Amino acid sequence: MGPVTGILVYVITWFVVLFAVLPWGAEPPEHPEPGHAESAPERPRLALKFAVTSVAAAVIWLVVYGLIEADILSFRDLARDL
């Protein structure tokens, strides 16, 4: 896997994991302030969610990298079969 492909795989993985992690612990306030969305979480804890997302995406990327380098998974072979 080249460096550009590796970066793209990590970025795509990061965003997919982020959308899976965003709902964790998101609870709307009991009494929302006037003018605020009623569904907006009271404490979104985005820094924690970004950190969890980065670690999880790195682990997934390492697994994908290992599969590609071991020639178990090949995007070229997948494209050829289509």
mmCIF file of the N, C-alpha and C atoms, coordinates in Angstrom:
data_MODEL
# 
_entry.id   MODEL 
# 
loop_
_atom_site.group_PDB 
_atom_site.id 
_atom_site.type_symbol 
_atom_site.label_atom_id 
_atom_site.label_alt_id 
_atom_site.label_comp_id 
_atom_site.label_asym_id 
_atom_site.label_entity_id 
_atom_site.label_seq_id 
_atom_site.pdbx_PDB_ins_code 
_atom_site.Cartn_x 
_atom_site.Cartn_y 
_atom_site.Cartn_z 
_atom_site.occupancy 
_atom_site.B_iso_or_equiv 
_atom_site.pdbx_formal_charge 
_atom_site.auth_seq_id 
_atom_site.auth_comp_id 
_atom_site.auth_asym_id 
_atom_site.auth_atom_id 
_atom_site.pdbx_PDB_model_num 
ATOM 1   N N  . MET A 1 1  ? 0.853   -1.156  0.000   1.00 0.00 ? 1  MET A N  1 
ATOM 2   C CA . MET A 1 1  ? 0.000   0.000   0.000   1.00 0.00 ? 1  MET A CA 1 
ATOM 3   C C  . MET A 1 1  ? 0.903   1.224   0.000   1.00 0.00 ? 1  MET A C  1 
ATOM 4   N N  . GLY A 1 2  ? 0.637   2.112   -0.914  1.00 0.00 ? 2  GLY A N  1 
ATOM 5   C CA . GLY A 1 2  ? 1.416   3.341   -0.994  1.00 0.00 ? 2  GLY A CA 1 
ATOM 6   C C  . GLY A 1 2  ? 1.011   4.328   0.088   1.00 0.00 ? 2  GLY A C  1 
ATOM 7   N N  . PRO A 1 3  ? 1.797   5.386   0.260   1.00 0.00 ? 3  PRO A N  1 
ATOM 8   C CA . PRO A 1 3  ? 1.485   6.356   1.313   1.00 0.00 ? 3  PRO A CA 1 
ATOM 9   C C  . PRO A 1 3  ? 0.155   7.084   1.093   1.00 0.00 ? 3  PRO A C  1 
ATOM 10  N N  . VAL A 1 4  ? -0.154  7.425   -0.141  1.00 0.00 ? 4  VAL A N  1 
ATOM 11  C CA . VAL A 1 4  ? -1.415  8.138   -0.410  1.00 0.00 ? 4  VAL A CA 1 
ATOM 12  C C  . VAL A 1 4  ? -2.605  7.224   -0.131  1.00 0.00 ? 4  VAL A C  1 
ATOM 13  N N  . THR A 1 5  ? -2.521  5.980   -0.576  1.00 0.00 ? 5  THR A N  1 
ATOM 14  C CA . THR A 1 5  ? -3.587  5.018   -0.314  1.00 0.00 ? 5  THR A CA 1 
ATOM 15  C C  . THR A 1 5  ? -3.739  4.784   1.181   1.00 0.00 ? 5  THR A C  1 
ATOM 16  N N  . GLY A 1 6  ? -2.631  4.680   1.895   1.00 0.00 ? 6  GLY A N  1 
ATOM 17  C CA . GLY A 1 6  ? -2.681  4.487   3.336   1.00 0.00 ? 6  GLY A CA 1 
ATOM 18  C C  . GLY A 1 6  ? -3.363  5.636   4.053   1.00 0.00 ? 6  GLY A C  1 
ATOM 19  N N  . ILE A 1 7  ? -3.040  6.859   3.642   1.00 0.00 ? 7  ILE A N  1 
ATOM 20  C CA . ILE A 1 7  ? -3.664  8.040   4.250   1.00 0.00 ? 7  ILE A CA 1 
ATOM 21  C C  . ILE A 1 7  ? -5.157  8.072   3.944   1.00 0.00 ? 7  ILE A C  1 
ATOM 22  N N  . LEU A 1 8  ? -5.522  7.784   2.707   1.00 0.00 ? 8  LEU A N  1 
ATOM 23  C CA . LEU A 1 8  ? -6.938  7.795   2.332   1.00 0.00 ? 8  LEU A CA 1 
ATOM 24  C C  . LEU A 1 8  ? -7.725  6.725   3.087   1.00 0.00 ? 8  LEU A C  1 
ATOM 25  N N  . VAL A 1 9  ? -7.162  5.547   3.233   1.00 0.00 ? 9  VAL A N  1 
ATOM 26  C CA . VAL A 1 9  ? -7.838  4.480   3.980   1.00 0.00 ? 9  VAL A CA 1 
ATOM 27  C C  . VAL A 1 9  ? -8.018  4.906   5.437   1.00 0.00 ? 9  VAL A C  1 
ATOM 28  N N  . TYR A 1 10 ? -6.998  5.538   6.019   1.00 0.00 ? 10 TYR A N  1 
ATOM 29  C CA . TYR A 1 10 ? -7.113  5.990   7.413   1.00 0.00 ? 10 TYR A CA 1 
ATOM 30  C C  . TYR A 1 10 ? -8.183  7.072   7.551   1.00 0.00 ? 10 TYR A C  1 
ATOM 31  N N  . VAL A 1 11 ? -8.210  8.037   6.647   1.00 0.00 ? 11 VAL A N  1 
ATOM 32  C CA . VAL A 1 11 ? -9.181  9.132   6.737   1.00 0.00 ? 11 VAL A CA 1 
ATOM 33  C C  . VAL A 1 11 ? -10.606 8.601   6.598   1.00 0.00 ? 11 VAL A C  1 
ATOM 34  N N  . ILE A 1 12 ? -10.831 7.725   5.645   1.00 0.00 ? 12 ILE A N  1 
ATOM 35  C CA . ILE A 1 12 ? -12.165 7.151   5.465   1.00 0.00 ? 12 ILE A CA 1 
ATOM 36  C C  . ILE A 1 12 ? -12.561 6.339   6.693   1.00 0.00 ? 12 ILE A C  1 
ATOM 37  N N  . THR A 1 13 ? -11.633 5.545   7.198   1.00 0.00 ? 13 THR A N  1 
ATOM 38  C CA . THR A 1 13 ? -11.900 4.758   8.407   1.00 0.00 ? 13 THR A CA 1 
ATOM 39  C C  . THR A 1 13 ? -12.194 5.671   9.588   1.00 0.00 ? 13 THR A C  1 
ATOM 40  N N  . TRP A 1 14 ? -11.438 6.761   9.726   1.00 0.00 ? 14 TRP A N  1 
ATOM 41  C CA . TRP A 1 14 ? -11.627 7.687   10.836  1.00 0.00 ? 14 TRP A CA 1 
ATOM 42  C C  . TRP A 1 14 ? -13.039 8.266   10.828  1.00 0.00 ? 14 TRP A C  1 
ATOM 43  N N  . PHE A 1 15 ? -13.511 8.694   9.663   1.00 0.00 ? 15 PHE A N  1 
ATOM 44  C CA . PHE A 1 15 ? -14.849 9.283   9.594   1.00 0.00 ? 15 PHE A CA 1 
ATOM 45  C C  . PHE A 1 15 ? -15.943 8.257   9.851   1.00 0.00 ? 15 PHE A C  1 
ATOM 46  N N  . VAL A 1 16 ? -15.777 7.043   9.356   1.00 0.00 ? 16 VAL A N  1 
ATOM 47  C CA . VAL A 1 16 ? -16.778 5.998   9.611   1.00 0.00 ? 16 VAL A CA 1 
ATOM 48  C C  . VAL A 1 16 ? -16.852 5.702   11.108  1.00 0.00 ? 16 VAL A C  1 
ATOM 49  N N  . VAL A 1 17 ? -15.701 5.581   11.747  1.00 0.00 ? 17 VAL A N  1 
ATOM 50  C CA . VAL A 1 17 ? -15.675 5.332   13.189  1.00 0.00 ? 17 VAL A CA 1 
ATOM 51  C C  . VAL A 1 17 ? -16.246 6.526   13.950  1.00 0.00 ? 17 VAL A C  1 
ATOM 52  N N  . LEU A 1 18 ? -15.946 7.749   13.514  1.00 0.00 ? 18 LEU A N  1 
ATOM 53  C CA . LEU A 1 18 ? -16.480 8.943   14.184  1.00 0.00 ? 18 LEU A CA 1 
ATOM 54  C C  . LEU A 1 18 ? -17.999 8.913   14.206  1.00 0.00 ? 18 LEU A C  1 
ATOM 55  N N  . PHE A 1 19 ? -18.622 8.592   13.079  1.00 0.00 ? 19 PHE A N  1 
ATOM 56  C CA . PHE A 1 19 ? -20.084 8.566   13.043  1.00 0.00 ? 19 PHE A CA 1 
ATOM 57  C C  . PHE A 1 19 ? -20.662 7.450   13.907  1.00 0.00 ? 19 PHE A C  1 
ATOM 58  N N  . ALA A 1 20 ? -19.877 6.408   14.154  1.00 0.00 ? 20 ALA A N  1 
ATOM 59  C CA . ALA A 1 20 ? -20.322 5.357   15.064  1.00 0.00 ? 20 ALA A CA 1 
ATOM 60  C C  . ALA A 1 20 ? -20.160 5.781   16.521  1.00 0.00 ? 20 ALA A C  1 
ATOM 61  N N  . VAL A 1 21 ? -19.163 6.624   16.818  1.00 0.00 ? 21 VAL A N  1 
ATOM 62  C CA . VAL A 1 21 ? -18.854 7.019   18.193  1.00 0.00 ? 21 VAL A CA 1 
ATOM 63  C C  . VAL A 1 21 ? -19.661 8.246   18.642  1.00 0.00 ? 21 VAL A C  1 
ATOM 64  N N  . LEU A 1 22 ? -20.054 9.108   17.743  1.00 0.00 ? 22 LEU A N  1 
ATOM 65  C CA . LEU A 1 22 ? -20.728 10.358  18.114  1.00 0.00 ? 22 LEU A CA 1 
ATOM 66  C C  . LEU A 1 22 ? -21.953 10.186  19.022  1.00 0.00 ? 22 LEU A C  1 
ATOM 67  N N  . PRO A 1 23 ? -22.802 9.193   18.820  1.00 0.00 ? 23 PRO A N  1 
ATOM 68  C CA . PRO A 1 23 ? -23.981 9.087   19.691  1.00 0.00 ? 23 PRO A CA 1 
ATOM 69  C C  . PRO A 1 23 ? -23.686 8.617   21.122  1.00 0.00 ? 23 PRO A C  1 
ATOM 70  N N  . TRP A 1 24 ? -22.506 8.094   21.404  1.00 0.00 ? 24 TRP A N  1 
ATOM 71  C CA . TRP A 1 24 ? -22.196 7.562   22.736  1.00 0.00 ? 24 TRP A CA 1 
ATOM 72  C C  . TRP A 1 24 ? -22.332 8.637   23.792  1.00 0.00 ? 24 TRP A C  1 
ATOM 73  N N  . GLY A 1 25 ? -23.180 8.404   24.762  1.00 0.00 ? 25 GLY A N  1 
ATOM 74  C CA . GLY A 1 25 ? -23.315 9.313   25.899  1.00 0.00 ? 25 GLY A CA 1 
ATOM 75  C C  . GLY A 1 25 ? -23.963 10.641  25.586  1.00 0.00 ? 25 GLY A C  1 
ATOM 76  N N  . ALA A 1 26 ? -24.553 10.796  24.429  1.00 0.00 ? 26 ALA A N  1 
ATOM 77  C CA . ALA A 1 26 ? -25.192 12.061  24.067  1.00 0.00 ? 26 ALA A CA 1 
ATOM 78  C C  . ALA A 1 26 ? -26.610 12.071  24.631  1.00 0.00 ? 26 ALA A C  1 
ATOM 79  N N  . GLU A 1 27 ? -26.812 12.870  25.663  1.00 0.00 ? 27 GLU A N  1 
ATOM 80  C CA . GLU A 1 27 ? -28.126 12.980  26.288  1.00 0.00 ? 27 GLU A CA 1 
ATOM 81  C C  . GLU A 1 27 ? -28.590 14.431  26.232  1.00 0.00 ? 27 GLU A C  1 
ATOM 82  N N  . PRO A 1 28 ? -29.808 14.663  25.789  1.00 0.00 ? 28 PRO A N  1 
ATOM 83  C CA . PRO A 1 28 ? -30.297 16.042  25.745  1.00 0.00 ? 28 PRO A CA 1 
ATOM 84  C C  . PRO A 1 28 ? -30.555 16.560  27.165  1.00 0.00 ? 28 PRO A C  1 
ATOM 85  N N  . PRO A 1 29 ? -30.447 17.871  27.348  1.00 0.00 ? 29 PRO A N  1 
ATOM 86  C CA . PRO A 1 29 ? -30.694 18.428  28.690  1.00 0.00 ? 29 PRO A CA 1 
ATOM 87  C C  . PRO A 1 29 ? -32.166 18.299  29.072  1.00 0.00 ? 29 PRO A C  1 
ATOM 88  N N  . GLU A 1 30 ? -32.414 18.244  30.380  1.00 0.00 ? 30 GLU A N  1 
ATOM 89  C CA . GLU A 1 30 ? -33.795 18.152  30.848  1.00 0.00 ? 30 GLU A CA 1 
ATOM 90  C C  . GLU A 1 30 ? -34.554 19.450  30.586  1.00 0.00 ? 30 GLU A C  1 
ATOM 91  N N  . HIS A 1 31 ? -33.855 20.581  30.774  1.00 0.00 ? 31 HIS A N  1 
ATOM 92  C CA . HIS A 1 31 ? -34.487 21.888  30.564  1.00 0.00 ? 31 HIS A CA 1 
ATOM 93  C C  . HIS A 1 31 ? -33.622 22.698  29.600  1.00 0.00 ? 31 HIS A C  1 
ATOM 94  N N  . PRO A 1 32 ? -33.899 22.586  28.289  1.00 0.00 ? 32 PRO A N  1 
ATOM 95  C CA . PRO A 1 32 ? -33.072 23.338  27.327  1.00 0.00 ? 32 PRO A CA 1 
ATOM 96  C C  . PRO A 1 32 ? -33.324 24.843  27.444  1.00 0.00 ? 32 PRO A C  1 
ATOM 97  N N  . GLU A 1 33 ? -32.269 25.598  27.173  1.00 0.00 ? 33 GLU A N  1 
ATOM 98  C CA . GLU A 1 33 ? -32.383 27.055  27.201  1.00 0.00 ? 33 GLU A CA 1 
ATOM 99  C C  . GLU A 1 33 ? -33.162 27.528  25.980  1.00 0.00 ? 33 GLU A C  1 
ATOM 100 N N  . PRO A 1 34 ? -33.881 28.616  26.107  1.00 0.00 ? 34 PRO A N  1 
ATOM 101 C CA . PRO A 1 34 ? -34.614 29.145  24.953  1.00 0.00 ? 34 PRO A CA 1 
ATOM 102 C C  . PRO A 1 34 ? -33.654 29.472  23.802  1.00 0.00 ? 34 PRO A C  1 
ATOM 103 N N  . GLY A 1 35 ? -34.032 29.084  22.616  1.00 0.00 ? 35 GLY A N  1 
ATOM 104 C CA . GLY A 1 35 ? -33.216 29.351  21.437  1.00 0.00 ? 35 GLY A CA 1 
ATOM 105 C C  . GLY A 1 35 ? -32.257 28.226  21.095  1.00 0.00 ? 35 GLY A C  1 
ATOM 106 N N  . HIS A 1 36 ? -32.092 27.248  21.982  1.00 0.00 ? 36 HIS A N  1 
ATOM 107 C CA . HIS A 1 36 ? -31.217 26.103  21.716  1.00 0.00 ? 36 HIS A CA 1 
ATOM 108 C C  . HIS A 1 36 ? -32.057 24.926  21.239  1.00 0.00 ? 36 HIS A C  1 
ATOM 109 N N  . ALA A 1 37 ? -31.474 24.081  20.428  1.00 0.00 ? 37 ALA A N  1 
ATOM 110 C CA . ALA A 1 37 ? -32.187 22.892  19.961  1.00 0.00 ? 37 ALA A CA 1 
ATOM 111 C C  . ALA A 1 37 ? -32.443 21.961  21.142  1.00 0.00 ? 37 ALA A C  1 
ATOM 112 N N  . GLU A 1 38 ? -33.626 21.409  21.212  1.00 0.00 ? 38 GLU A N  1 
ATOM 113 C CA . GLU A 1 38 ? -33.981 20.524  22.317  1.00 0.00 ? 38 GLU A CA 1 
ATOM 114 C C  . GLU A 1 38 ? -33.191 19.220  22.280  1.00 0.00 ? 38 GLU A C  1 
ATOM 115 N N  . SER A 1 39 ? -32.733 18.838  21.113  1.00 0.00 ? 39 SER A N  1 
ATOM 116 C CA . SER A 1 39 ? -32.019 17.568  20.976  1.00 0.00 ? 39 SER A CA 1 
ATOM 117 C C  . SER A 1 39 ? -30.501 17.709  21.109  1.00 0.00 ? 39 SER A C  1 
ATOM 118 N N  . ALA A 1 40 ? -29.993 18.922  21.269  1.00 0.00 ? 40 ALA A N  1 
ATOM 119 C CA . ALA A 1 40 ? -28.549 19.129  21.386  1.00 0.00 ? 40 ALA A CA 1 
ATOM 120 C C  . ALA A 1 40 ? -28.050 18.546  22.707  1.00 0.00 ? 40 ALA A C  1 
ATOM 121 N N  . PRO A 1 41 ? -26.971 17.761  22.670  1.00 0.00 ? 41 PRO A N  1 
ATOM 122 C CA . PRO A 1 41 ? -26.490 17.151  23.910  1.00 0.00 ? 41 PRO A CA 1 
ATOM 123 C C  . PRO A 1 41 ? -25.959 18.205  24.887  1.00 0.00 ? 41 PRO A C  1 
ATOM 124 N N  . GLU A 1 42 ? -26.142 17.914  26.171  1.00 0.00 ? 42 GLU A N  1 
ATOM 125 C CA . GLU A 1 42 ? -25.707 18.847  27.209  1.00 0.00 ? 42 GLU A CA 1 
ATOM 126 C C  . GLU A 1 42 ? -24.181 18.876  27.300  1.00 0.00 ? 42 GLU A C  1 
ATOM 127 N N  . ARG A 1 43 ? -23.538 17.705  27.289  1.00 0.00 ? 43 ARG A N  1 
ATOM 128 C CA . ARG A 1 43 ? -22.070 17.595  27.331  1.00 0.00 ? 43 ARG A CA 1 
ATOM 129 C C  . ARG A 1 43 ? -21.641 16.667  26.185  1.00 0.00 ? 43 ARG A C  1 
ATOM 130 N N  . PRO A 1 44 ? -21.290 17.214  25.024  1.00 0.00 ? 44 PRO A N  1 
ATOM 131 C CA . PRO A 1 44 ? -20.960 16.350  23.885  1.00 0.00 ? 44 PRO A CA 1 
ATOM 132 C C  . PRO A 1 44 ? -19.632 15.611  24.019  1.00 0.00 ? 44 PRO A C  1 
ATOM 133 N N  . ARG A 1 45 ? -18.681 16.094  24.829  1.00 0.00 ? 45 ARG A N  1 
ATOM 134 C CA . ARG A 1 45 ? -17.371 15.470  25.047  1.00 0.00 ? 45 ARG A CA 1 
ATOM 135 C C  . ARG A 1 45 ? -16.689 15.106  23.720  1.00 0.00 ? 45 ARG A C  1 
ATOM 136 N N  . LEU A 1 46 ? -16.573 16.094  22.841  1.00 0.00 ? 46 LEU A N  1 
ATOM 137 C CA . LEU A 1 46 ? -16.005 15.865  21.518  1.00 0.00 ? 46 LEU A CA 1 
ATOM 138 C C  . LEU A 1 46 ? -14.527 15.492  21.556  1.00 0.00 ? 46 LEU A C  1 
ATOM 139 N N  . ALA A 1 47 ? -13.751 16.070  22.454  1.00 0.00 ? 47 ALA A N  1 
ATOM 140 C CA . ALA A 1 47 ? -12.319 15.743  22.522  1.00 0.00 ? 47 ALA A CA 1 
ATOM 141 C C  . ALA A 1 47 ? -12.122 14.261  22.844  1.00 0.00 ? 47 ALA A C  1 
ATOM 142 N N  . LEU A 1 48 ? -12.898 13.736  23.782  1.00 0.00 ? 48 LEU A N  1 
ATOM 143 C CA . LEU A 1 48 ? -12.819 12.317  24.118  1.00 0.00 ? 48 LEU A CA 1 
ATOM 144 C C  . LEU A 1 48 ? -13.241 11.450  22.937  1.00 0.00 ? 48 LEU A C  1 
ATOM 145 N N  . LYS A 1 49 ? -14.287 11.862  22.259  1.00 0.00 ? 49 LYS A N  1 
ATOM 146 C CA . LYS A 1 49 ? -14.773 11.089  21.113  1.00 0.00 ? 49 LYS A CA 1 
ATOM 147 C C  . LYS A 1 49 ? -13.765 11.116  19.962  1.00 0.00 ? 49 LYS A C  1 
ATOM 148 N N  . PHE A 1 50 ? -13.098 12.252  19.753  1.00 0.00 ? 50 PHE A N  1 
ATOM 149 C CA . PHE A 1 50 ? -12.064 12.320  18.715  1.00 0.00 ? 50 PHE A CA 1 
ATOM 150 C C  . PHE A 1 50 ? -10.883 11.427  19.074  1.00 0.00 ? 50 PHE A C  1 
ATOM 151 N N  . ALA A 1 51 ? -10.515 11.379  20.345  1.00 0.00 ? 51 ALA A N  1 
ATOM 152 C CA . ALA A 1 51 ? -9.403  10.525  20.778  1.00 0.00 ? 51 ALA A CA 1 
ATOM 153 C C  . ALA A 1 51 ? -9.751  9.053   20.605  1.00 0.00 ? 51 ALA A C  1 
ATOM 154 N N  . VAL A 1 52 ? -10.944 8.662   21.009  1.00 0.00 ? 52 VAL A N  1 
ATOM 155 C CA . VAL A 1 52 ? -11.384 7.266   20.837  1.00 0.00 ? 52 VAL A CA 1 
ATOM 156 C C  . VAL A 1 52 ? -11.441 6.916   19.357  1.00 0.00 ? 52 VAL A C  1 
ATOM 157 N N  . THR A 1 53 ? -11.948 7.832   18.547  1.00 0.00 ? 53 THR A N  1 
ATOM 158 C CA . THR A 1 53 ? -12.043 7.608   17.106  1.00 0.00 ? 53 THR A CA 1 
ATOM 159 C C  . THR A 1 53 ? -10.659 7.421   16.493  1.00 0.00 ? 53 THR A C  1 
ATOM 160 N N  . SER A 1 54 ? -9.705  8.248   16.898  1.00 0.00 ? 54 SER A N  1 
ATOM 161 C CA . SER A 1 54 ? -8.355  8.159   16.340  1.00 0.00 ? 54 SER A CA 1 
ATOM 162 C C  . SER A 1 54 ? -7.687  6.829   16.688  1.00 0.00 ? 54 SER A C  1 
ATOM 163 N N  . VAL A 1 55 ? -7.849  6.383   17.933  1.00 0.00 ? 55 VAL A N  1 
ATOM 164 C CA . VAL A 1 55 ? -7.240  5.114   18.341  1.00 0.00 ? 55 VAL A CA 1 
ATOM 165 C C  . VAL A 1 55 ? -7.911  3.944   17.629  1.00 0.00 ? 55 VAL A C  1 
ATOM 166 N N  . ALA A 1 56 ? -9.240  3.945   17.589  1.00 0.00 ? 56 ALA A N  1 
ATOM 167 C CA . ALA A 1 56 ? -9.960  2.848   16.932  1.00 0.00 ? 56 ALA A CA 1 
ATOM 168 C C  . ALA A 1 56 ? -9.642  2.807   15.438  1.00 0.00 ? 56 ALA A C  1 
ATOM 169 N N  . ALA A 1 57 ? -9.584  3.969   14.787  1.00 0.00 ? 57 ALA A N  1 
ATOM 170 C CA . ALA A 1 57 ? -9.263  4.009   13.361  1.00 0.00 ? 57 ALA A CA 1 
ATOM 171 C C  . ALA A 1 57 ? -7.840  3.527   13.106  1.00 0.00 ? 57 ALA A C  1 
ATOM 172 N N  . ALA A 1 58 ? -6.913  3.839   14.011  1.00 0.00 ? 58 ALA A N  1 
ATOM 173 C CA . ALA A 1 58 ? -5.534  3.370   13.859  1.00 0.00 ? 58 ALA A CA 1 
ATOM 174 C C  . ALA A 1 58 ? -5.453  1.851   13.970  1.00 0.00 ? 58 ALA A C  1 
ATOM 175 N N  . VAL A 1 59 ? -6.194  1.277   14.897  1.00 0.00 ? 59 VAL A N  1 
ATOM 176 C CA . VAL A 1 59 ? -6.207  -0.189  15.045  1.00 0.00 ? 59 VAL A CA 1 
ATOM 177 C C  . VAL A 1 59 ? -6.800  -0.847  13.802  1.00 0.00 ? 59 VAL A C  1 
ATOM 178 N N  . ILE A 1 60 ? -7.915  -0.311  13.326  1.00 0.00 ? 60 ILE A N  1 
ATOM 179 C CA . ILE A 1 60 ? -8.540  -0.862  12.112  1.00 0.00 ? 60 ILE A CA 1 
ATOM 180 C C  . ILE A 1 60 ? -7.597  -0.703  10.926  1.00 0.00 ? 60 ILE A C  1 
ATOM 181 N N  . TRP A 1 61 ? -6.929  0.457   10.821  1.00 0.00 ? 61 TRP A N  1 
ATOM 182 C CA . TRP A 1 61 ? -5.994  0.684   9.722   1.00 0.00 ? 61 TRP A CA 1 
ATOM 183 C C  . TRP A 1 61 ? -4.841  -0.321  9.771   1.00 0.00 ? 61 TRP A C  1 
ATOM 184 N N  . LEU A 1 62 ? -4.333  -0.593  10.956  1.00 0.00 ? 62 LEU A N  1 
ATOM 185 C CA . LEU A 1 62 ? -3.248  -1.569  11.089  1.00 0.00 ? 62 LEU A CA 1 
ATOM 186 C C  . LEU A 1 62 ? -3.682  -2.962  10.634  1.00 0.00 ? 62 LEU A C  1 
ATOM 187 N N  . VAL A 1 63 ? -4.905  -3.338  10.958  1.00 0.00 ? 63 VAL A N  1 
ATOM 188 C CA . VAL A 1 63 ? -5.424  -4.636  10.510  1.00 0.00 ? 63 VAL A CA 1 
ATOM 189 C C  . VAL A 1 63 ? -5.529  -4.671  8.988   1.00 0.00 ? 63 VAL A C  1 
ATOM 190 N N  . VAL A 1 64 ? -6.092  -3.621  8.397   1.00 0.00 ? 64 VAL A N  1 
ATOM 191 C CA . VAL A 1 64 ? -6.220  -3.556  6.933   1.00 0.00 ? 64 VAL A CA 1 
ATOM 192 C C  . VAL A 1 64 ? -4.835  -3.550  6.284   1.00 0.00 ? 64 VAL A C  1 
ATOM 193 N N  . TYR A 1 65 ? -3.907  -2.784  6.841   1.00 0.00 ? 65 TYR A N  1 
ATOM 194 C CA . TYR A 1 65 ? -2.539  -2.733  6.316   1.00 0.00 ? 65 TYR A CA 1 
ATOM 195 C C  . TYR A 1 65 ? -1.896  -4.122  6.370   1.00 0.00 ? 65 TYR A C  1 
ATOM 196 N N  . GLY A 1 66 ? -2.064  -4.809  7.478   1.00 0.00 ? 66 GLY A N  1 
ATOM 197 C CA . GLY A 1 66 ? -1.511  -6.154  7.602   1.00 0.00 ? 66 GLY A CA 1 
ATOM 198 C C  . GLY A 1 66 ? -2.106  -7.117  6.588   1.00 0.00 ? 66 GLY A C  1 
ATOM 199 N N  . LEU A 1 67 ? -3.417  -7.022  6.361   1.00 0.00 ? 67 LEU A N  1 
ATOM 200 C CA . LEU A 1 67 ? -4.061  -7.898  5.376   1.00 0.00 ? 67 LEU A CA 1 
ATOM 201 C C  . LEU A 1 67 ? -3.575  -7.610  3.963   1.00 0.00 ? 67 LEU A C  1 
ATOM 202 N N  . ILE A 1 68 ? -3.364  -6.338  3.656   1.00 0.00 ? 68 ILE A N  1 
ATOM 203 C CA . ILE A 1 68 ? -2.898  -5.977  2.314   1.00 0.00 ? 68 ILE A CA 1 
ATOM 204 C C  . ILE A 1 68 ? -1.448  -6.395  2.123   1.00 0.00 ? 68 ILE A C  1 
ATOM 205 N N  . GLU A 1 69 ? -0.606  -6.137  3.111   1.00 0.00 ? 69 GLU A N  1 
ATOM 206 C CA . GLU A 1 69 ? 0.811   -6.483  2.992   1.00 0.00 ? 69 GLU A CA 1 
ATOM 207 C C  . GLU A 1 69 ? 1.035   -7.994  2.991   1.00 0.00 ? 69 GLU A C  1 
ATOM 208 N N  . ALA A 1 70 ? 0.175   -8.755  3.640   1.00 0.00 ? 70 ALA A N  1 
ATOM 209 C CA . ALA A 1 70 ? 0.284   -10.218 3.641   1.00 0.00 ? 70 ALA A CA 1 
ATOM 210 C C  . ALA A 1 70 ? -0.344  -10.813 2.384   1.00 0.00 ? 70 ALA A C  1 
ATOM 211 N N  . ASP A 1 71 ? -0.849  -9.963  1.513   1.00 0.00 ? 71 ASP A N  1 
ATOM 212 C CA . ASP A 1 71 ? -1.481  -10.357 0.244   1.00 0.00 ? 71 ASP A CA 1 
ATOM 213 C C  . ASP A 1 71 ? -2.728  -11.213 0.471   1.00 0.00 ? 71 ASP A C  1 
ATOM 214 N N  . ILE A 1 72 ? -3.388  -11.008 1.596   1.00 0.00 ? 72 ILE A N  1 
ATOM 215 C CA . ILE A 1 72 ? -4.663  -11.679 1.862   1.00 0.00 ? 72 ILE A CA 1 
ATOM 216 C C  . ILE A 1 72 ? -5.797  -10.883 1.234   1.00 0.00 ? 72 ILE A C  1 
ATOM 217 N N  . LEU A 1 73 ? -5.646  -9.567  1.231   1.00 0.00 ? 73 LEU A N  1 
ATOM 218 C CA . LEU A 1 73 ? -6.641  -8.658  0.671   1.00 0.00 ? 73 LEU A CA 1 
ATOM 219 C C  . LEU A 1 73 ? -5.967  -7.828  -0.413  1.00 0.00 ? 73 LEU A C  1 
ATOM 220 N N  . SER A 1 74 ? -6.561  -7.829  -1.605  1.00 0.00 ? 74 SER A N  1 
ATOM 221 C CA . SER A 1 74 ? -5.988  -7.065  -2.708  1.00 0.00 ? 74 SER A CA 1 
ATOM 222 C C  . SER A 1 74 ? -7.095  -6.296  -3.407  1.00 0.00 ? 74 SER A C  1 
ATOM 223 N N  . PHE A 1 75 ? -6.987  -4.971  -3.403  1.00 0.00 ? 75 PHE A N  1 
ATOM 224 C CA . PHE A 1 75 ? -7.984  -4.157  -4.090  1.00 0.00 ? 75 PHE A CA 1 
ATOM 225 C C  . PHE A 1 75 ? -7.921  -4.371  -5.603  1.00 0.00 ? 75 PHE A C  1 
ATOM 226 N N  . ARG A 1 76 ? -6.744  -4.635  -6.116  1.00 0.00 ? 76 ARG A N  1 
ATOM 227 C CA . ARG A 1 76 ? -6.608  -4.874  -7.554  1.00 0.00 ? 76 ARG A CA 1 
ATOM 228 C C  . ARG A 1 76 ? -7.329  -6.148  -7.970  1.00 0.00 ? 76 ARG A C  1 
ATOM 229 N N  . ASP A 1 77 ? -7.209  -7.187  -7.164  1.00 0.00 ? 77 ASP A N  1 
ATOM 230 C CA . ASP A 1 77 ? -7.920  -8.441  -7.470  1.00 0.00 ? 77 ASP A CA 1 
ATOM 231 C C  . ASP A 1 77 ? -9.429  -8.252  -7.356  1.00 0.00 ? 77 ASP A C  1 
ATOM 232 N N  . LEU A 1 78 ? -9.856  -7.485  -6.369  1.00 0.00 ? 78 LEU A N  1 
ATOM 233 C CA . LEU A 1 78 ? -11.284 -7.210  -6.229  1.00 0.00 ? 78 LEU A CA 1 
ATOM 234 C C  . LEU A 1 78 ? -11.824 -6.447  -7.427  1.00 0.00 ? 78 LEU A C  1 
ATOM 235 N N  . ALA A 1 79 ? -11.065 -5.483  -7.924  1.00 0.00 ? 79 ALA A N  1 
ATOM 236 C CA . ALA A 1 79 ? -11.498 -4.700  -9.073  1.00 0.00 ? 79 ALA A CA 1 
ATOM 237 C C  . ALA A 1 79 ? -11.492 -5.549  -10.349 1.00 0.00 ? 79 ALA A C  1 
ATOM 238 N N  . ARG A 1 80 ? -10.538 -6.462  -10.451 1.00 0.00 ? 80 ARG A N  1 
ATOM 239 C CA . ARG A 1 80 ? -10.451 -7.322  -11.618 1.00 0.00 ? 80 ARG A CA 1 
ATOM 240 C C  . ARG A 1 80 ? -11.637 -8.277  -11.698 1.00 0.00 ? 80 ARG A C  1 
ATOM 241 N N  . ASP A 1 81 ? -12.146 -8.708  -10.552 1.00 0.00 ? 81 ASP A N  1 
ATOM 242 C CA . ASP A 1 81 ? -13.263 -9.651  -10.523 1.00 0.00 ? 81 ASP A CA 1 
ATOM 243 C C  . ASP A 1 81 ? -14.583 -9.008  -10.909 1.00 0.00 ? 81 ASP A C  1 
ATOM 244 N N  . LEU A 1 82 ? -14.661 -7.683  -10.858 1.00 0.00 ? 82 LEU A N  1 
ATOM 245 C CA . LEU A 1 82 ? -15.906 -7.005  -11.215 1.00 0.00 ? 82 LEU A CA 1 
ATOM 246 C C  . LEU A 1 82 ? -16.028 -7.001  -12.688 1.00 0.00 ? 82 LEU A C  1 
# 
